[in-house]
Amino acid sequence: DDAGTEIISIMFEMKNESDRTATKSRNEDFLKELDRDRAEKGCEYAVLVSLLEPDSELYNAGIVDVFHRYPKMYVVRPQFFLPMITLLRNAATNSLKYKTELALVKAQNIDITQFESQLETFKNGFAKNYDLASRNFQTAINEIDRSIDHLQKTKDALIGADRNLRLANDKAQDVTIKKLTRGNPTMAAKFAELKNQIEAAE
């Protein structure tokens, strides 16, 4: 047909026998060779058009199928040659739409296989990129954790220093003359003398 789908193919073999032949041939003798020829040519059907065994009621009755021996093979008399072609062609034409659908399904299966292959490639690539990104992300998280830990230690050190400075300031503010001169008579006398001089000047 227009899509290139084969509608039908038939291998024909014609057999006739002369009256002068001493040994009469039988149709059965040519079926194996006909089947081999059909296979070599890649034909779907095989038809033996024969005048052999002229007295056979079986072959004289019409179209004889020999499927029990060889698939899709018929034996006919010459008068059934054209009807045989017509029957097979009509049957093939009716089944053509199924062949077309089958060819379409096969093409779709190929497309699906290619799609699945591309999808698998994408998934593998995505998984690889995700794994690399995940590792980099985790590395960044670890670096942030280390930075936070370092900043926390610095913060703790500064808080400790502030506490020590506050204690030192409190101690400095608590320094008085009495505390400085306690237990030191010489210094006490000096401060007392200085105090008397200030008061006398006033």
C-alpha positions in Angstrom: 0.0 0.0 0.0 1.0 3.7 0.1 2.7 3.2 3.5 4.8 0.4 2.2 3.0 -2.3 4.1 2.8 -5.6 2.1 -0.8 -6.6 1.4 -0.1 -10.1 0.1 2.6 -12.3 -1.5 2.0 -15.7 -3.1 4.4 -18.3 -4.5 2.8 -20.2 -7.4 4.0 -23.5 -8.8 2.4 -24.9 -12.0 2.4 -28.7 -12.7 1.3 -30.6 -15.8 2.0 -34.1 -16.8 2.2 -35.5 -20.3 0.2 -38.5 -21.3 3.4 -40.2 -22.4 4.9 -40.1 -18.9 5.2 -43.7 -17.7 5.4 -42.9 -13.9 2.6 -40.7 -12.8 3.5 -37.9 -10.4 1.4 -37.0 -7.3 0.7 -33.5 -6.0 2.2 -34.6 -2.7 5.6 -35.0 -4.4 6.0 -31.2 -5.0 4.7 -29.7 -1.7 8.1 -29.8 0.1 9.9 -28.1 -2.7 7.2 -25.5 -3.0 7.4 -24.7 0.7 11.1 -24.3 0.4 10.8 -22.0 -2.5 8.1 -19.9 -0.7 10.5 -19.6 2.3 13.4 -18.5 0.1 11.3 -15.8 -1.6 9.7 -14.7 1.7 6.2 -15.2 0.4 3.2 -15.6 2.8 1.2 -18.1 0.8 2.1 -21.0 -1.5 -0.3 -22.4 -4.2 0.3 -25.5 -6.3 -1.7 -25.1 -9.6 -1.9 -28.7 -10.8 -3.3 -31.0 -13.4 -1.7 -34.0 -11.7 -3.9 -36.8 -10.3 -6.8 -36.0 -12.8 -9.1 -38.6 -11.3 -8.8 -37.4 -7.7 -12.2 -36.4 -6.3 -10.4 -34.4 -3.6 -8.5 -32.1 -6.0 -11.3 -32.0 -8.6 -13.7 -30.7 -5.9 -12.2 -27.2 -5.7 -9.6 -25.5 -3.5 -7.7 -27.9 -1.2 -5.7 -26.7 1.8 -2.7 -28.8 2.9 -2.2 -26.9 6.2 -1.7 -30.3 8.0 1.6 -30.6 6.1 2.7 -27.0 5.3 1.2 -23.7 6.6 -0.7 -21.4 4.3 -0.5 -23.8 1.3 -3.2 -24.7 -1.2 -3.6 -27.1 -4.2 -6.0 -26.0 -7.0 -6.9 -26.8 -10.5 -6.2 -24.2 -13.2 -9.9 -23.1 -13.3 -9.5 -22.0 -9.6 -6.4 -20.0 -10.3 -8.0 -16.6 -10.5 -10.6 -17.2 -7.8 -7.8 -18.3 -5.5 -5.9 -15.0 -6.1 -9.2 -13.1 -5.5 -9.9 -14.9 -2.2 -6.5 -14.4 -0.8 -6.3 -10.8 -1.9 -9.7 -9.9 -0.4 -8.7 -11.6 2.9 -5.4 -9.8 2.9 -7.0 -6.5 2.1 -9.4 -6.9 5.0 -6.5 -7.8 7.3 -4.4 -4.9 6.0 -5.8 -2.4 8.6 -4.6 -4.8 11.3 -1.2 -5.1 9.7 -1.0 -1.3 9.5 -2.0 -1.0 13.2 0.6 -3.7 14.1 3.3 -1.8 12.2 2.2 1.4 14.0 2.4 -0.3 17.3 5.9 -1.6 16.6 7.0 1.9 15.6 5.5 3.2 18.8 7.2 0.5 20.8 10.5 1.7 19.3 9.7 5.3 20.2 8.7 4.2 23.7 12.0 2.3 24.0 14.0 5.4 22.9 11.9 7.6 25.3 12.6 5.2 28.2 16.3 5.2 27.3 16.5 9.0 27.2 14.5 9.2 30.4 16.9 6.8 32.1 19.9 8.8 30.8 18.3 12.0 32.2 17.6 10.3 35.6 21.1 9.0 35.9 22.5 12.5 34.9 20.2 14.2 37.4 21.1 11.8 40.2 24.8 12.4 39.5 24.3 16.2 39.5 22.1 16.0 42.6 24.8 13.9 44.4 27.5 16.4 43.6 25.3 19.3 44.6 24.3 17.5 47.8 28.0 17.0 48.7 28.8 20.7 48.0 25.7 21.7 50.0 26.8 19.5 53.0 30.3 20.9 52.8 28.9 24.5 52.9 26.7 23.5 55.9 29.8 22.1 57.7 31.8 25.2 57.0 28.9 27.4 58.4 28.7 25.1 61.5 32.5 25.5 62.0 32.2 29.3 61.6 29.3 29.4 64.1 31.3 27.4 66.5 34.3 29.7 66.1 32.2 32.8 66.5 30.6 31.3 69.6 34.0 30.8 71.1 35.0 34.3 70.3 31.8 35.6 71.8 32.4 33.6 74.9 35.9 35.0 75.2 34.7 38.5 74.8 32.0 38.0 77.4 34.6 36.6 79.7 36.9 39.6 79.1 34.0 42.0 79.7 33.2 40.2 83.0 36.9 40.5 84.1 37.0 44.2 83.1 33.8 44.9 85.1 35.2 43.2 88.1 38.4 45.2 87.8 36.4 48.4 87.4 34.4 47.5 90.5 37.6 46.9 92.5 39.1 50.1 91.2 36.0 52.1 92.2 36.2 50.5 95.7 39.7 51.7 96.4 39.7 54.3 99.3 42.4 56.1 101.2 41.4 54.1 104.3 41.9 50.8 102.4 45.2 51.9 100.9 46.6 53.1 104.4 45.2 50.2 106.4 48.1 48.3 108.0 50.6 51.0 106.8 51.3 53.6 109.5 53.7 55.6 107.4 51.2 56.1 104.5 48.5 56.9 107.1 50.6 59.6 108.6 51.4 61.1 105.2 47.7 61.2 104.2 46.8 62.7 107.6 49.5 65.4 107.3 48.2 66.2 103.7 44.7 66.4 105.0 45.8 68.9 107.8 47.6 71.1 105.3 44.5 71.3 103.1 42.3 72.2 106.1 44.7 74.9 107.3 44.8 76.4 103.9 41.1 76.7 103.9 
